[in-house]
Amino acid sequence: MPELTHKQFDQKKSDNYGSIRERKVNPDLAEEREKCDFDTKELTKLFYGDSYEIHRDFLDVVTTDKEMQSNLEFYEMTREEMLERSMKLVNHVVQVPRLR
């Protein structure tokens, strides 16, 4: 069996791929999401059960709190830097009054 190399898996950047940096969703993924024939909020409530309110509050904090906002530098960090950043975020979430 021939040895695999990373060059065999390299993909060229094009409009067909999503991008976190450019906030673009892969068209294939967007198409599949559009095909969804069930109520996603109902599924979320079913999945989270009694903790749905906590989930909704957490999601609100993650999307609105500036401290929680992701930055692209995260993808360039070393493992140790990622762990440190993650622990800072966990400590921040623990301090948010409505999530206690």
N, C-alpha and C positions, 0 to 999 in steps of 0.2 A: 504494500500500500504506500503511495507516495506521501511524503511529509507535507502537511498543510502549512501555509504561511499566511500572514495577515494581508498580503497583497492580493490573495485570492478572494478576499472578502471586502476589499475596499469598494466603497460606493461613491460615485460622483455626486456632488451636491447639485441639486436641480430643484425646480419648483415642485417636484413630485414628493419631496420629503418635508416633514414638519421641522420646525425650528423653535427651540425654547427662546433663543436670543431674539428672533424676529416675531415671536408669538404667532407662529403659523402652525396650523394643524394639518397633518398629512391628509390629503384628499380622500384616500381610501378609508381612513379612520372616520373622517367626517361623514362620508357616505354611509358607512355602517351605523353610525350613531343616528342618522336620519331615518334609517329603516326600523328603528326600535318601535315595536308595536305594543308596548306596555307602559304604564305610568311609572316613570323612574322615581318620583317622590314616594309613591305607594310602596315600591320595592325597598327604598331606603328606610321607610318607617318599619316595614316588615323585618328588614335586616337588623336595625338597631333596637327595635322593640321599645321598651320603657326608657332607654337612654337616647331616644331620638332628639329630645330637646337639648340634651348635652351636646350631641353631635352637631346640631344646628348652631348652637352658641359657639362651639369650637370652630366650625367652619367660618362663621362670621368674624371671629377674632383673627383667624389665619388670613382671611382675605382683606381685612381692613386695618389691622394693627401694623404700623410701619416697622416695628421691631421684628415682626414675623415675616415680612416680605422677603422673598428669595432674591438672591442676587446671582448674577452669572459667574461671579468670582468663585462661588462654591465649587464649580466644576473644575477649577484650576487649583484647588487647595490640595495639600497633602492629606493623608488619612488622619493624621493627628489634628490638623487644622479643622477638618470636617467634624471630627468628634468634639472638639472644643466648641465650635459653632453650634452644633446640635445640642450640646449640654446647656449652652446659654439660652437657646430657644426653649428647651424643656423647663429650665428654671423660670423663664419669663412666663410661660403658660401657667405654671403652678401659682404664680403671683396674681393672675387675672382674677378679680373677685367673683365674676359671674360663672367661672368655671370650677369653683371650689365646691 
